[in-house]
Every structure is written in structure tokens, then in C-alpha cells.
Amino acid sequence: MYVYDTVTAAVSDLEKRGYEYDFTLGPDYIECKAIDMQLMPEEFEIDEVYRFEGMNDPADSAVIYAISSPVGNLKGVMIDAYGAYAENVSPELLDKLKMHHD
């Protein structure tokens, strides 16, 4: 596992290591809008997780997920605020994210 001082440094290094796509959360999938692809929880793996705590404001806290999928042979990153995904996400997707987040 790598150690990064900033979100920017983490994303930059992950991109250098082949995590080229940006993923966002959908209700029961993650999505890469650049290539119009949706992946269900069973279609991707979380390879690495990096947590960043906001020094002055907890709202600045974030989690970076390094994600890979055999579907399309994709690697990418998803950046999320702590707990932000919990409200509008399916239980299956939430379980997958929490398994690597806690």
C-alpha cells in the first residue's frame, strides 16, 4: 500500500499506475461516463483505498477507491466524501464499499 499526503498526489500516482478512468456512484452500480459503462458490484474489485481527513473541516474528508474490472479490462478511481454514498446506494453496493472503507 502506498502513502500519500494529498488527494491530488494519490490520484496522480494511481493514474501513472494505469487507473485511468473516473468512476462515480449510481444507485446500484458505479459508472464511467467517459465510456458510458456501468458496473454492478460483482463486476469490479476495489484494489486499494486511501482515506484523507480534512485538517480544519470534516467536510473536506475523502476516500479514494482504486477500482479494477475484468469487464472491459478497466482500471480507474472513484473519489467520495466519507459516508456520502450511504443515502442513495443499494445495499449490495454499500456493502462492497464499506467492506474496504472501514
HELIX and SHEET records of a PDB file:
HELIX    1   1 VAL A    7  LYS A   16  1                                  10    
HELIX    2   2 LYS A   33  ILE A   35  5                                   3    
HELIX    3   3 PRO A   41  GLU A   43  5                                   3    
HELIX    4   4 PRO A   58  ASP A   60  5                                   3    
HELIX    5   5 VAL A   71  ASN A   73  5                                   3    
HELIX    6   6 ALA A   84  ALA A   86  5                                   3    
HELIX    7   7 PRO A   91  HIS A  101  1                                  11    
SHEET    1   A 4 TYR A  21  ASP A  22  0                                        
SHEET    2   A 4 LEU A  74  ALA A  81  1                                        
SHEET    3   A 4 ALA A  62  SER A  69 -1                                        
SHEET    4   A 4 GLU A  45  PHE A  52 -1                                        
SHEET    1   B 3 THR A  24  LEU A  25  0                                        
SHEET    2   B 3 ILE A  30  CYS A  32 -1                                        
SHEET    3   B 3 MET A  37  LEU A  39 -1                                        
END                                                                             
